[in-house]
Amino acid sequence: MRTVKLLCIVCLLCYSSTLVGQTDRGKIMISGQSNMSFLFGTQKYKSKSADGTYGSGAQIGLTLGGGYFVINNLVIGLQIPLTYMHTKEDATKDKESTTSIIFEPSVRYYFLKGKFKPFVHGGVGYGTAKYKYDPSDGSSSTDNYSQFVWEIGGGGAFFVTNNVSLDLLLAYTSNTTKAKKDNPDDYRTITSGIGGGIGLTILF
């Protein structure tokens, strides 16, 4: 009986020691995340001559990323979000849609030891987008836009094995979109809101 108890304690200690090393310095992280953002509030617009509110909308996308643990629990990396955003003006019912790719340097810090690790996360990036305007009365038009994005949030990673985790993320995101040319009034839209995502992370 004592031998069985001793073996159980040894196995538990070995299992715990592997969990401690999940996010150690020198490890490489590869991640993928699907997300849907519900933009609570309104979309804003700004220019040299005016500003105001526009409407509400939603965003869906897929984010691929990777990073390197520079110290224990702290990973610095790059995310590449591929997103589709749809908004609708409250007054005129005009519709806008944006398909974009963004390159976003990011940082994440994990807390605690064990199978479940909470984390905080942030990122800032630039990208390009294809914009389509579909008015309720008239023909649609398309244009190319630049984007500036930042986000801050947190979540939790549940390690199903020592090197694989399922991630839940909740973040506040701000996305500023501006035409690349023919924009003398510096017109831009700022879409912000809270979004959630589910992802998979692999550590090497």
C-alpha positions in Angstrom: 0.0 0.0 0.0 2.8 2.4 0.9 4.5 1.5 -2.4 1.3 2.5 -4.4 1.0 5.8 -2.5 4.7 6.5 -3.1 4.2 5.9 -6.8 1.2 8.1 -7.0 3.1 10.9 -5.3 6.0 10.6 -7.6 3.8 10.6 -10.7 2.0 13.7 -9.4 5.2 15.5 -8.8 6.5 14.6 -12.3 3.3 15.7 -13.9 3.4 19.0 -12.0 7.0 19.6 -12.9 6.1 19.2 -16.6 3.3 21.7 -16.3 5.6 24.3 -14.7 7.8 24.2 -17.8 5.0 24.8 -20.3 5.7 28.5 -20.8 9.4 28.7 -20.0 12.0 30.9 -21.6 13.2 29.7 -25.0 10.0 28.0 -26.1 8.3 28.8 -29.5 4.6 29.3 -29.8 2.4 28.7 -32.8 -1.3 29.6 -32.6 -4.5 29.8 -34.6 -7.7 31.5 -33.4 -11.1 32.0 -34.8 -13.0 34.9 -33.5 -16.3 36.9 -33.6 -16.5 40.4 -32.3 -19.7 42.0 -31.3 -19.2 45.8 -31.5 -21.1 47.1 -28.6 -21.7 50.8 -29.1 -21.3 52.7 -32.4 -18.9 53.2 -35.2 -17.3 56.6 -35.4 -16.0 58.7 -38.3 -13.5 61.6 -38.2 -12.2 64.1 -40.8 -10.6 67.5 -40.9 -14.1 69.1 -41.2 -16.4 66.9 -39.1 -16.8 63.9 -36.9 -19.7 61.9 -35.5 -21.2 58.4 -35.1 -22.2 56.1 -37.9 -23.7 52.8 -37.0 -23.1 49.4 -35.5 -21.7 46.1 -36.8 -19.9 42.9 -36.3 -16.6 41.3 -37.2 -15.5 37.7 -37.8 -12.1 36.4 -38.7 -9.2 34.0 -38.3 -5.9 34.9 -36.7 -2.6 33.0 -37.2 0.4 33.8 -35.1 3.7 32.8 -33.5 6.0 33.9 -30.8 9.1 33.4 -28.7 9.3 33.2 -24.9 11.9 35.8 -24.0 11.5 35.1 -20.3 9.4 32.6 -18.4 5.7 33.2 -19.2 6.3 36.2 -21.4 6.0 35.7 -25.2 6.6 38.3 -27.9 5.4 37.5 -31.3 3.5 38.4 -34.5 -0.2 37.9 -35.2 -1.8 38.0 -38.7 -5.5 38.6 -38.4 -7.7 37.9 -41.5 -11.0 39.6 -40.9 -14.3 40.5 -42.5 -16.2 43.5 -41.0 -19.7 44.5 -41.7 -21.4 47.7 -40.6 -24.8 49.3 -41.2 -25.6 53.0 -40.9 -28.5 53.6 -38.5 -30.1 56.5 -40.3 -29.8 55.6 -44.1 -29.4 51.8 -43.8 -26.3 52.1 -46.1 -24.0 49.1 -45.7 -20.2 48.8 -45.6 -18.0 45.8 -45.7 -14.2 45.5 -45.2 -12.0 42.5 -45.9 -8.5 42.9 -44.5 -5.2 41.4 -43.5 -3.1 42.9 -40.7 0.4 42.4 -39.4 0.3 42.9 -35.6 3.2 42.6 -33.2 1.9 41.3 -29.9 2.8 40.4 -26.4 1.3 37.9 -23.9 2.0 37.1 -20.3 0.8 33.9 -18.6 0.1 33.6 -14.8 0.0 30.6 -12.4 1.2 27.1 -12.7 -0.8 24.1 -13.8 -3.1 23.0 -16.5 -5.0 26.3 -16.5 -3.1 29.5 -17.1 -4.8 32.9 -17.2 -3.0 35.5 -19.4 -3.1 39.2 -20.5 -2.6 40.1 -24.1 -2.0 43.2 -26.2 -1.1 44.1 -29.8 -0.7 47.0 -32.3 -0.5 46.6 -36.0 -1.0 47.9 -39.6 -2.6 46.4 -42.6 -4.5 46.8 -45.8 -8.2 46.3 -46.6 -10.6 46.1 -49.5 -13.6 48.3 -48.8 -17.1 48.0 -50.4 -19.9 50.6 -50.0 -23.4 49.5 -50.7 -25.9 52.3 -50.4 -29.6 51.6 -49.9 -30.3 53.7 -53.0 -27.7 53.6 -55.7 -24.8 51.5 -57.0 -22.1 50.1 -54.9 -18.4 51.0 -55.1 -15.1 49.6 -53.9 -11.8 51.0 -52.8 -8.5 50.1 -51.1 -7.8 51.3 -47.5 -5.1 51.2 -44.9 -5.8 50.1 -41.4 -4.4 50.7 -37.9 -5.4 48.3 -35.2 -4.8 47.9 -31.5 -6.2 45.6 -28.9 -5.9 44.8 -25.2 -7.5 41.9 -23.3 -7.0 38.7 -21.5 -8.1 35.1 -21.3 -7.2 31.6 -20.3 -5.2 28.7 -21.7 -6.2 25.2 -20.8 -3.4 22.8 -21.5 -4.8 19.5 -22.7 -1.2 18.2 -23.0 2.1 19.7 -21.9 2.6 21.4 -25.4 -1.0 22.0 -26.6 -3.6 24.4 -25.1 -7.1 25.5 -25.9 -7.4 29.3 -25.5 -10.3 31.6 -24.7 -9.7 35.3 -25.4 -11.8 38.4 -24.6 -10.4 41.7 -25.9 -11.2 45.3 -26.6 -10.2 46.2 -30.2 -10.0 49.5 -32.1 -9.7 49.5 -35.9 -9.1 52.8 -37.8 -9.7 52.6 -41.6 -8.6 55.3 -44.1 -8.5 55.5 -47.9 -5.0 55.2 -49.4 -5.7 57.9 -52.0 -8.1 60.6 -53.0 -8.8 61.5 -49.4 -7.9 65.2 -49.0 -10.3 65.6 -46.0 -8.5 62.7 -44.2 -11.8 60.9 -43.7 -11.5 57.7 -41.6 -13.7 55.4 -39.6 -13.0 54.1 -36.2 -14.7 50.8 -35.2 -14.2 49.6 -31.7 -15.8 47.0 -29.5 -15.4 43.9 -27.4 -14.8 40.6 -29.0 -14.2 37.0 -28.1 -12.2 34.2 -29.6 -11.4 30.5 -29.3 -7.9 29.3 -30.3 -5.4 26.5 -30.3 -1.7 27.0 -29.3 1.2 24.6 -29.8 4.5 25.0 -27.9 7.9 23.7 -29.0 
